[in-house]
Amino acid sequence: MADRRLQVFHAVARQLSFTKAAEQLFMTQPAVTFQIKQLEEHLNTRLFERNHGRIALTPAGELVMGYAEKILALSEELETRVGELTGAISGPLLLGASTTVAEFYLPQILGEFKAQYPHVQAHMTVGNSETIVTRVAEHALDLGLIESPSTQPGVATEVICEDVLMMICSPQHRLASAKKASVAEVAAEPFISREPGSGTREVADQYFQANRIAPDAVNVVMELGSPEAIKGVVETGLGVSILSRATVSKELRLGTLRALPLDPPLVRGLSVVTPDGRFRSRLLSTFIEFATSRMQAMAAAR
């Protein structure tokens, strides 16, 4: 219901790019430029400074941006509240999830949620925790499920369940028959790490530092972008890694990996992040409650 010119302005102001805004809005760049020109003519002021291919908000643009955020949020809230008068939970759900949550928790949860609420259209974006939090802060996603609490401004974070991390190794590894692995033992082995920006990487780095092991003392031989890639390399015997227990249940049943409890134990919280201060629709509240309950049950079962 909000003025289309204001929606386009908001996208350009957030991205500080006409091209990126056009991609986000599924518009051509000339169409975006036209909408901004129309708004500037209506307000009789320039909203963007253009300099050497870059744009920035003018003082008037900064003022309009503040009102645009409020107007668009109220417009969305109005449409959602009117829709909820029907009593049905329906509509699009823009969901983001970090890799571990997306691969090992959400497939089952989304299937069960869709069966219970068939008129909901879930759209999932997968990335590392840092990427997902950024998209939530930009209001590009309704919520994100990540592997570590976020301190980034613009989002609200709530821990919804615990996740146990363990050292994994091949069955032929010299530590495979041990009952547990000390932090010093793990740091001394060739270590297969997640990439920077990953929630698992952040938690592992904090774990080593909390136990007085400097980052450069960890024998990192490879950085990989997914749990599946890490498991494949560890199965070859190249090294060890730290992963969520939830990610290796299949390999433990098949006997292709061993998982050892860490000493001291390493437990992290899985968190939901939402745009800070944004109206929470009935659909969003229902999904968060549903996902929290199911993730807690799945973590307990594992």
Secondary structure, DSSP 8 states (H G I E B T S, - for coil): ---HHHHHHHHHHHHT-HHHHHHHHT--HHHHHHHHHHHHHHHTS--EEEETTEEEE-HHHHHHHHHHHHHHHHHHHHHHHHHHTT----EEEEEEEEHHHHHHTHHHHHHHHHHH-TTEEEEEEEE-HHHHHHHHHTTSSSEEEESS----TTEEEEEEEEEEEEEEE-TTSTTTT-S-EEHHHHHHS-EEEE-TT-HHHHHHHHHHHHTT--GGGS-EEEEESSHHHHHHHHHTTS-BEEEEGGGGHHHHHHTS-EEEEEEEEEEEEEEEEEETT----HHHHHHHHHHHHHHHHHHHH-
